Amino acid sequence: MPTNLVKTMVYMPPELREALERMATKENRSLSNLIVTLLQRAVEEQKGNESS
């Protein structure tokens, strides 16, 4: 596991966590890995929108 990662606490509705857990299970990922992947995609998409 990379040691350069920071720990962040996030509050979310239980329904959102349940949906994310289902997505993670379907993709054979941990919940944490799924959330990081989704956040990375959102940041990249935002960067693309800023350069347009």
PDB file with SEQRES, HELIX, SHEET and CRYST1 records, atoms N, CA, C and O in Angstrom:
SEQRES   1 A   52  MET PRO THR ASN LEU VAL LYS THR MET VAL TYR MET PRO          
SEQRES   2 A   52  PRO GLU LEU ARG GLU ALA LEU GLU ARG MET ALA THR LYS          
SEQRES   3 A   52  GLU ASN ARG SER LEU SER ASN LEU ILE VAL THR LEU LEU          
SEQRES   4 A   52  GLN ARG ALA VAL GLU GLU GLN LYS GLY ASN GLU SER SER          
HELIX    1 AA1 PRO A   14  LYS A   26  1                                  13    
HELIX    2 AA2 LEU A   31  GLU A   50  1                                  20    
CRYST1    1.000    1.000    1.000  90.00  90.00  90.00 P 1           1          
ATOM      1  N   MET A   1       0.845  -1.182   0.000  1.00  0.00           N  
ATOM      2  CA  MET A   1       0.000   0.000   0.000  1.00  0.00           C  
ATOM      3  C   MET A   1       0.888   1.242   0.000  1.00  0.00           C  
ATOM      4  O   MET A   1       1.848   1.314   0.767  1.00  0.00           O  
ATOM      5  N   PRO A   2       0.577   2.222  -0.854  1.00  0.00           N  
ATOM      6  CA  PRO A   2       1.391   3.440  -0.895  1.00  0.00           C  
ATOM      7  C   PRO A   2       1.360   4.155   0.455  1.00  0.00           C  
ATOM      8  O   PRO A   2       0.322   4.227   1.113  1.00  0.00           O  
ATOM      9  N   THR A   3       2.494   4.671   0.845  1.00  0.00           N  
ATOM     10  CA  THR A   3       2.569   5.364   2.128  1.00  0.00           C  
ATOM     11  C   THR A   3       2.393   6.866   1.993  1.00  0.00           C  
ATOM     12  O   THR A   3       2.375   7.568   3.005  1.00  0.00           O  
ATOM     13  N   ASN A   4       2.263   7.379   0.786  1.00  0.00           N  
ATOM     14  CA  ASN A   4       2.137   8.815   0.589  1.00  0.00           C  
ATOM     15  C   ASN A   4       0.679   9.268   0.520  1.00  0.00           C  
ATOM     16  O   ASN A   4       0.399  10.377   0.064  1.00  0.00           O  
ATOM     17  N   LEU A   5      -0.240   8.432   0.963  1.00  0.00           N  
ATOM     18  CA  LEU A   5      -1.655   8.772   0.936  1.00  0.00           C  
ATOM     19  C   LEU A   5      -2.052   9.452   2.240  1.00  0.00           C  
ATOM     20  O   LEU A   5      -1.513   9.143   3.303  1.00  0.00           O  
ATOM     21  N   VAL A   6      -3.002  10.380   2.147  1.00  0.00           N  
ATOM     22  CA  VAL A   6      -3.517  11.039   3.343  1.00  0.00           C  
ATOM     23  C   VAL A   6      -4.890  10.478   3.667  1.00  0.00           C  
ATOM     24  O   VAL A   6      -5.638  10.070   2.778  1.00  0.00           O  
ATOM     25  N   LYS A   7      -5.201  10.463   4.926  1.00  0.00           N  
ATOM     26  CA  LYS A   7      -6.492   9.952   5.377  1.00  0.00           C  
ATOM     27  C   LYS A   7      -7.450  11.138   5.502  1.00  0.00           C  
ATOM     28  O   LYS A   7      -7.099  12.174   6.068  1.00  0.00           O  
ATOM     29  N   THR A   8      -8.663  10.975   4.968  1.00  0.00           N  
ATOM     30  CA  THR A   8      -9.673  12.020   5.003  1.00  0.00           C  
ATOM     31  C   THR A   8     -10.992  11.421   5.447  1.00  0.00           C  
ATOM     32  O   THR A   8     -11.399  10.361   4.972  1.00  0.00           O  
ATOM     33  N   MET A   9     -11.653  12.105   6.358  1.00  0.00           N  
ATOM     34  CA  MET A   9     -12.962  11.639   6.815  1.00  0.00           C  
ATOM     35  C   MET A   9     -14.035  12.380   6.025  1.00  0.00           C  
ATOM     36  O   MET A   9     -13.952  13.592   5.827  1.00  0.00           O  
ATOM     37  N   VAL A  10     -15.031  11.644   5.584  1.00  0.00           N  
ATOM     38  CA  VAL A  10     -16.113  12.220   4.793  1.00  0.00           C  
ATOM     39  C   VAL A  10     -17.445  11.800   5.404  1.00  0.00           C  
ATOM     40  O   VAL A  10     -17.648  10.627   5.718  1.00  0.00           O  
ATOM     41  N   TYR A  11     -18.333  12.742   5.568  1.00  0.00           N  
ATOM     42  CA  TYR A  11     -19.688  12.444   6.025  1.00  0.00           C  
ATOM     43  C   TYR A  11     -20.600  12.382   4.814  1.00  0.00           C  
ATOM     44  O   TYR A  11     -20.569  13.268   3.959  1.00  0.00           O  
ATOM     45  N   MET A  12     -21.417  11.328   4.739  1.00  0.00           N  
ATOM     46  CA  MET A  12     -22.331  11.180   3.608  1.00  0.00           C  
ATOM     47  C   MET A  12     -23.596  10.476   4.083  1.00  0.00           C  
ATOM     48  O   MET A  12     -23.590   9.794   5.108  1.00  0.00           O  
ATOM     49  N   PRO A  13     -24.670  10.645   3.338  1.00  0.00           N  
ATOM     50  CA  PRO A  13     -25.904   9.946   3.694  1.00  0.00           C  
ATOM     51  C   PRO A  13     -25.704   8.431   3.600  1.00  0.00           C  
ATOM     52  O   PRO A  13     -24.961   7.958   2.739  1.00  0.00           O  
ATOM     53  N   PRO A  14     -26.354   7.677   4.469  1.00  0.00           N  
ATOM     54  CA  PRO A  14     -26.216   6.215   4.443  1.00  0.00           C  
ATOM     55  C   PRO A  14     -26.567   5.614   3.087  1.00  0.00           C  
ATOM     56  O   PRO A  14     -25.945   4.640   2.661  1.00  0.00           O  
ATOM     57  N   GLU A  15     -27.558   6.186   2.405  1.00  0.00           N  
ATOM     58  CA  GLU A  15     -27.971   5.659   1.106  1.00  0.00           C  
ATOM     59  C   GLU A  15     -26.842   5.781   0.081  1.00  0.00           C  
ATOM     60  O   GLU A  15     -26.658   4.898  -0.757  1.00  0.00           O  
ATOM     61  N   LEU A  16     -26.092   6.876   0.155  1.00  0.00           N  
ATOM     62  CA  LEU A  16     -24.976   7.071  -0.766  1.00  0.00           C  
ATOM     63  C   LEU A  16     -23.883   6.054  -0.475  1.00  0.00           C  
ATOM     64  O   LEU A  16     -23.325   5.466  -1.401  1.00  0.00           O  
ATOM     65  N   ARG A  17     -23.571   5.842   0.788  1.00  0.00           N  
ATOM     66  CA  ARG A  17     -22.560   4.842   1.141  1.00  0.00           C  
ATOM     67  C   ARG A  17     -22.976   3.456   0.658  1.00  0.00           C  
ATOM     68  O   ARG A  17     -22.155   2.712   0.121  1.00  0.00           O  
ATOM     69  N   GLU A  18     -24.230   3.112   0.843  1.00  0.00           N  
ATOM     70  CA  GLU A  18     -24.714   1.804   0.400  1.00  0.00           C  
ATOM     71  C   GLU A  18     -24.577   1.656  -1.109  1.00  0.00           C  
ATOM     72  O   GLU A  18     -24.165   0.603  -1.597  1.00  0.00           O  
ATOM     73  N   ALA A  19     -24.921   2.707  -1.850  1.00  0.00           N  
ATOM     74  CA  ALA A  19     -24.803   2.667  -3.311  1.00  0.00           C  
ATOM     75  C   ALA A  19     -23.348   2.523  -3.725  1.00  0.00           C  
ATOM     76  O   ALA A  19     -23.034   1.754  -4.634  1.00  0.00           O  
ATOM     77  N   LEU A  20     -22.453   3.258  -3.062  1.00  0.00           N  
ATOM     78  CA  LEU A  20     -21.029   3.163  -3.369  1.00  0.00           C  
ATOM     79  C   LEU A  20     -20.480   1.782  -3.028  1.00  0.00           C  
ATOM     80  O   LEU A  20     -19.654   1.244  -3.765  1.00  0.00           O  
ATOM     81  N   GLU A  21     -20.930   1.207  -1.920  1.00  0.00           N  
ATOM     82  CA  GLU A  21     -20.492  -0.138  -1.548  1.00  0.00           C  
ATOM     83  C   GLU A  21     -20.936  -1.160  -2.598  1.00  0.00           C  
ATOM     84  O   GLU A  21     -20.185  -2.079  -2.927  1.00  0.00           O  
ATOM     85  N   ARG A  22     -22.149  -1.003  -3.121  1.00  0.00           N  
ATOM     86  CA  ARG A  22     -22.625  -1.919  -4.172  1.00  0.00           C  
ATOM     87  C   ARG A  22     -21.768  -1.769  -5.431  1.00  0.00           C  
ATOM     88  O   ARG A  22     -21.396  -2.762  -6.055  1.00  0.00           O  
ATOM     89  N   MET A  23     -21.461  -0.530  -5.799  1.00  0.00           N  
ATOM     90  CA  MET A  23     -20.616  -0.285  -6.971  1.00  0.00           C  
ATOM     91  C   MET A  23     -19.239  -0.909  -6.779  1.00  0.00           C  
ATOM     92  O   MET A  23     -18.707  -1.552  -7.683  1.00  0.00           O  
ATOM     93  N   ALA A  24     -18.671  -0.714  -5.599  1.00  0.00           N  
ATOM     94  CA  ALA A  24     -17.339  -1.247  -5.309  1.00  0.00           C  
ATOM     95  C   ALA A  24     -17.347  -2.767  -5.400  1.00  0.00           C  
ATOM     96  O   ALA A  24     -16.429  -3.364  -5.961  1.00  0.00           O  
ATOM     97  N   THR A  25     -18.369  -3.383  -4.858  1.00  0.00           N  
ATOM     98  CA  THR A  25     -18.473  -4.837  -4.900  1.00  0.00           C  
ATOM     99  C   THR A  25     -18.567  -5.329  -6.338  1.00  0.00           C  
ATOM    100  O   THR A  25     -17.905  -6.301  -6.702  1.00  0.00           O  
ATOM    101  N   LYS A  26     -19.381  -4.671  -7.158  1.00  0.00           N  
ATOM    102  CA  LYS A  26     -19.520  -5.060  -8.562  1.00  0.00           C  
ATOM    103  C   LYS A  26     -18.207  -4.942  -9.312  1.00  0.00           C  
ATOM    104  O   LYS A  26     -17.918  -5.745 -10.199  1.00  0.00           O  
ATOM    105  N   GLU A  27     -17.401  -3.929  -8.954  1.00  0.00           N  
ATOM    106  CA  GLU A  27     -16.128  -3.705  -9.640  1.00  0.00           C  
ATOM    107  C   GLU A  27     -14.969  -4.406  -8.945  1.00  0.00           C  
ATOM    108  O   GLU A  27     -13.814  -4.251  -9.343  1.00  0.00           O  
ATOM    109  N   ASN A  28     -15.276  -5.175  -7.906  1.00  0.00           N  
ATOM    110  CA  ASN A  28     -14.245  -5.918  -7.164  1.00  0.00           C  
ATOM    111  C   ASN A  28     -13.175  -4.986  -6.610  1.00  0.00           C  
ATOM    112  O   ASN A  28     -11.981  -5.269  -6.705  1.00  0.00           O  
ATOM    113  N   ARG A  29     -13.615  -3.876  -6.034  1.00  0.00           N  
ATOM    114  CA  ARG A  29     -12.720  -2.867  -5.454  1.00  0.00           C  
ATOM    115  C   ARG A  29     -13.095  -2.654  -3.999  1.00  0.00           C  
ATOM    116  O   ARG A  29     -14.177  -3.038  -3.555  1.00  0.00           O  
ATOM    117  N   SER A  30     -12.184  -2.036  -3.268  1.00  0.00           N  
ATOM    118  CA  SER A  30     -12.543  -1.585  -1.930  1.00  0.00           C  
ATOM    119  C   SER A  30     -13.347  -0.292  -2.075  1.00  0.00           C  
ATOM    120  O   SER A  30     -13.277   0.380  -3.103  1.00  0.00           O  
ATOM    121  N   LEU A  31     -14.094   0.040  -1.057  1.00  0.00           N  
ATOM    122  CA  LEU A  31     -14.860   1.288  -1.069  1.00  0.00           C  
ATOM    123  C   LEU A  31     -13.917   2.475  -1.222  1.00  0.00           C  
ATOM    124  O   LEU A  31     -14.186   3.397  -1.993  1.00  0.00           O  
ATOM    125  N   SER A  32     -12.823   2.446  -0.492  1.00  0.00           N  
ATOM    126  CA  SER A  32     -11.848   3.528  -0.560  1.00  0.00           C  
ATOM    127  C   SER A  32     -11.293   3.685  -1.971  1.00  0.00           C  
ATOM    128  O   SER A  32     -11.207   4.801  -2.483  1.00  0.00           O  
ATOM    129  N   ASN A  33     -10.917   2.577  -2.600  1.00  0.00           N  
ATOM    130  CA  ASN A  33     -10.371   2.627  -3.947  1.00  0.00           C  
ATOM    131  C   ASN A  33     -11.395   3.173  -4.935  1.00  0.00           C  
ATOM    132  O   ASN A  33     -11.047   3.963  -5.813  1.00  0.00           O  
ATOM    133  N   LEU A  34     -12.630   2.767  -4.802  1.00  0.00           N  
ATOM    134  CA  LEU A  34     -13.676   3.269  -5.694  1.00  0.00           C  
ATOM    135  C   LEU A  34     -13.835   4.777  -5.540  1.00  0.00           C  
ATOM    136  O   LEU A  34     -13.908   5.499  -6.534  1.00  0.00           O  
ATOM    137  N   ILE A  35     -13.887   5.250  -4.308  1.00  0.00           N  
ATOM    138  CA  ILE A  35     -14.075   6.684  -4.069  1.00  0.00           C  
ATOM    139  C   ILE A  35     -12.908   7.482  -4.633  1.00  0.00           C  
ATOM    140  O   ILE A  35     -13.123   8.522  -5.255  1.00  0.00           O  
ATOM    141  N   VAL A  36     -11.677   7.018  -4.430  1.00  0.00           N  
ATOM    142  CA  VAL A  36     -10.513   7.710  -4.985  1.00  0.00           C  
ATOM    143  C   VAL A  36     -10.595   7.739  -6.510  1.00  0.00           C  
ATOM    144  O   VAL A  36     -10.321   8.769  -7.125  1.00  0.00           O  
ATOM    145  N   THR A  37     -10.966   6.628  -7.118  1.00  0.00           N  
ATOM    146  CA  THR A  37     -11.089   6.562  -8.575  1.00  0.00           C  
ATOM    147  C   THR A  37     -12.138   7.546  -9.081  1.00  0.00           C  
ATOM    148  O   THR A  37     -11.899   8.253 -10.060  1.00  0.00           O  
ATOM    149  N   LEU A  38     -13.288   7.597  -8.430  1.00  0.00           N  
ATOM    150  CA  LEU A  38     -14.342   8.523  -8.838  1.00  0.00           C  
ATOM    151  C   LEU A  38     -13.903   9.979  -8.676  1.00  0.00           C  
ATOM    152  O   LEU A  38     -14.199  10.818  -9.526  1.00  0.00           O  
ATOM    153  N   LEU A  39     -13.203  10.271  -7.596  1.00  0.00           N  
ATOM    154  CA  LEU A  39     -12.713  11.640  -7.376  1.00  0.00           C  
ATOM    155  C   LEU A  39     -11.656  12.018  -8.407  1.00  0.00           C  
ATOM    156  O   LEU A  39     -11.645  13.146  -8.898  1.00  0.00           O  
ATOM    157  N   GLN A  40     -10.768  11.083  -8.738  1.00  0.00           N  
ATOM    158  CA  GLN A  40      -9.754  11.357  -9.759  1.00  0.00           C  
ATOM    159  C   GLN A  40     -10.407  11.661 -11.106  1.00  0.00           C  
ATOM    160  O   GLN A  40      -9.992  12.586 -11.805  1.00  0.00           O  
ATOM    161  N   ARG A  41     -11.427  10.884 -11.468  1.00  0.00           N  
ATOM    162  CA  ARG A  41     -12.147  11.126 -12.724  1.00  0.00           C  
ATOM    163  C   ARG A  41     -12.805  12.495 -12.720  1.00  0.00           C  
ATOM    164  O   ARG A  41     -12.764  13.204 -13.726  1.00  0.00           O  
ATOM    165  N   ALA A  42     -13.411  12.875 -11.603  1.00  0.00           N  
ATOM    166  CA  ALA A  42     -14.084  14.172 -11.514  1.00  0.00           C  
ATOM    167  C   ALA A  42     -13.078  15.315 -11.656  1.00  0.00           C  
ATOM    168  O   ALA A  42     -13.360  16.309 -12.326  1.00  0.00           O  
ATOM    169  N   VAL A  43     -11.920  15.181 -11.038  1.00  0.00           N  
ATOM    170  CA  VAL A  43     -10.896  16.222 -11.136  1.00  0.00           C  
ATOM    171  C   VAL A  43     -10.377  16.320 -12.563  1.00  0.00           C  
ATOM    172  O   VAL A  43     -10.208  17.422 -13.085  1.00  0.00           O  
ATOM    173  N   GLU A  44     -10.126  15.193 -13.194  1.00  0.00           N  
ATOM    174  CA  GLU A  44      -9.654  15.210 -14.586  1.00  0.00           C  
ATOM    175  C   GLU A  44     -10.700  15.825 -15.516  1.00  0.00           C  
ATOM    176  O   GLU A  44     -10.367  16.589 -16.422  1.00  0.00           O  
ATOM    177  N   GLU A  45     -11.961  15.484 -15.281  1.00  0.00           N  
ATOM    178  CA  GLU A  45     -13.032  16.055 -16.102  1.00  0.00           C  
ATOM    179  C   GLU A  45     -13.099  17.559 -15.912  1.00  0.00           C  
ATOM    180  O   GLU A  45     -13.282  18.297 -16.880  1.00  0.00           O  
ATOM    181  N   GLN A  46     -12.955  18.023 -14.680  1.00  0.00           N  
ATOM    182  CA  GLN A  46     -12.967  19.461 -14.407  1.00  0.00           C  
ATOM    183  C   GLN A  46     -11.802  20.165 -15.083  1.00  0.00           C  
ATOM    184  O   GLN A  46     -11.964  21.255 -15.632  1.00  0.00           O  
ATOM    185  N   LYS A  47     -10.627  19.545 -15.045  1.00  0.00           N  
ATOM    186  CA  LYS A  47      -9.462  20.115 -15.717  1.00  0.00           C  
ATOM    187  C   LYS A  47      -9.733  20.251 -17.201  1.00  0.00           C  
ATOM    188  O   LYS A  47      -9.385  21.264 -17.809  1.00  0.00           O  
ATOM    189  N   GLY A  48     -10.357  19.230 -17.795  1.00  0.00           N  
ATOM    190  CA  GLY A  48     -10.672  19.270 -19.218  1.00  0.00           C  
ATOM    191  C   GLY A  48     -11.659  20.371 -19.555  1.00  0.00           C  
ATOM    192  O   GLY A  48     -11.557  21.014 -20.600  1.00  0.00           O  
ATOM    193  N   ASN A  49     -12.615  20.585 -18.662  1.00  0.00           N  
ATOM    194  CA  ASN A  49     -13.615  21.631 -18.876  1.00  0.00           C  
ATOM    195  C   ASN A  49     -12.992  23.024 -18.737  1.00  0.00           C  
ATOM    196  O   ASN A  49     -13.426  23.957 -19.413  1.00  0.00           O  
ATOM    197  N   GLU A  50     -12.003  23.175 -17.890  1.00  0.00           N  
ATOM    198  CA  GLU A  50     -11.349  24.476 -17.699  1.00  0.00           C  
ATOM    199  C   GLU A  50     -10.506  24.863 -18.902  1.00  0.00           C  
ATOM    200  O   GLU A  50     -10.368  26.049 -19.201  1.00  0.00           O  
ATOM    201  N   SER A  51      -9.941  23.886 -19.595  1.00  0.00           N  
ATOM    202  CA  SER A  51      -9.081  24.193 -20.732  1.00  0.00           C  
ATOM    203  C   SER A  51      -9.872  24.403 -22.020  1.00  0.00           C  
ATOM    204  O   SER A  51      -9.301  24.795 -23.037  1.00  0.00           O  
ATOM    205  N   SER A  52     -11.179  24.146 -21.988  1.00  0.00           N  
ATOM    206  CA  SER A  52     -12.007  24.307 -23.195  1.00  0.00           C  
ATOM    207  C   SER A  52     -12.436  25.738 -23.392  1.00  0.00           C  
ATOM    208  O   SER A  52     -13.136  26.045 -24.357  1.00  0.00           O  
TER     209      SER A  52                                                      
END                                                                             
